[in-house]
Amino acid sequence: MNWVKGLLVLLALLLGYADLVSTNVILNLGLGELNPFMHLAQTWFGVWWLVPKLGLTFLVTWLLWRSNNVYNIALVVAFCSTPVLNNLVVIAGNS
């Protein structure tokens, strides 16, 4: 059970990174951020907006690691995959 939890937490971390990279691609295409919190971070911090994004990703990863319920961890990881999938759809639609 512990290796499943570790794999899911690693996957959550990788999905956070994939969200960051795919968001940068969308921004380079001239489109904007839909998440109001990240849009505010981009407005306030400029190119350093990735600091709060990575901070939030590490916070979620830490909270998942402290959890003992693998099913809830899997649910959060599935939820974390939705922005990445949405970003990929947006990128594919504009390419």
C-alpha positions as CSV (number, residue, x, y, z in Angstrom):
1,M,0.0,0.0,0.0
2,N,2.9,2.4,0.7
3,W,4.3,2.2,-2.8
4,V,0.9,3.0,-4.3
5,K,0.7,6.1,-2.1
6,G,4.2,7.1,-3.1
7,L,3.4,6.6,-6.8
8,L,0.2,8.7,-6.5
9,V,2.0,11.5,-4.7
10,L,4.7,11.5,-7.3
11,L,2.1,11.6,-10.0
12,A,0.5,14.6,-8.3
13,L,3.8,16.3,-8.3
14,L,4.4,15.5,-12.0
15,L,0.8,16.7,-12.9
16,G,1.6,20.0,-11.1
17,Y,4.7,20.4,-13.3
18,A,2.8,19.4,-16.4
19,D,0.2,22.1,-15.6
20,L,2.9,24.7,-15.2
21,V,4.5,23.7,-18.5
22,S,1.3,23.5,-20.5
23,T,0.1,26.9,-19.0
24,N,3.4,28.4,-20.2
25,V,2.7,27.1,-23.7
26,I,-0.8,28.6,-23.6
27,L,0.6,31.9,-22.5
28,N,3.2,31.8,-25.3
29,L,0.3,31.3,-27.7
30,G,-1.1,34.6,-26.6
31,L,-4.0,33.2,-24.6
32,G,-4.7,33.8,-20.9
33,E,-5.1,32.0,-17.6
34,L,-8.6,31.0,-16.7
35,N,-7.9,30.2,-13.0
36,P,-8.6,33.5,-11.2
37,F,-6.0,32.9,-8.5
38,M,-3.2,32.1,-10.9
39,H,-4.3,35.0,-13.1
40,L,-3.9,37.2,-10.1
41,A,-0.5,35.7,-9.3
42,Q,0.6,36.3,-12.9
43,T,-0.6,39.9,-12.7
44,W,1.2,40.6,-9.4
45,F,4.4,38.6,-9.8
46,G,4.9,38.8,-13.6
47,V,7.3,36.1,-14.8
48,W,7.7,34.9,-11.2
49,W,4.1,33.6,-11.1
50,L,5.5,30.1,-11.1
51,V,6.7,30.5,-7.5
52,P,3.1,30.5,-6.0
53,K,2.1,27.8,-8.5
54,L,5.0,25.5,-7.4
55,G,4.4,26.4,-3.8
56,L,0.8,25.3,-4.1
57,T,1.9,22.1,-5.9
58,F,4.3,21.3,-3.1
59,L,1.7,22.0,-0.4
60,V,-0.8,19.7,-2.1
61,T,2.0,17.0,-2.4
62,W,2.8,17.4,1.3
63,L,-0.8,17.1,2.4
64,L,-1.3,14.0,0.2
65,W,1.8,12.4,1.7
66,R,0.4,12.9,5.2
67,S,-2.9,11.3,4.2
68,N,-3.4,7.6,4.9
69,N,-6.4,7.1,2.7
70,V,-5.2,5.9,-0.7
71,Y,-8.6,6.3,-2.3
72,N,-8.8,10.0,-1.4
73,I,-5.3,10.5,-2.7
74,A,-6.3,8.9,-6.0
75,L,-9.3,11.2,-6.2
76,V,-7.2,14.3,-5.6
77,V,-4.7,13.1,-8.3
78,A,-7.5,12.5,-10.7
79,F,-8.8,16.0,-10.0
80,C,-5.2,17.4,-10.5
81,S,-5.2,15.9,-14.0
82,T,-8.2,17.9,-15.3
83,P,-6.3,21.2,-15.7
84,V,-3.5,19.4,-17.6
85,L,-6.0,17.7,-19.9
86,N,-7.9,21.0,-20.5
87,N,-4.6,22.8,-21.3
88,L,-3.7,20.0,-23.8
89,V,-7.1,20.4,-25.5
90,V,-6.6,24.2,-25.7
91,I,-3.1,23.8,-27.1
92,A,-4.3,21.2,-29.7
93,G,-7.2,23.5,-30.7
94,N,-4.8,26.4,-31.3
95,S,-2.0,24.6,-33.1
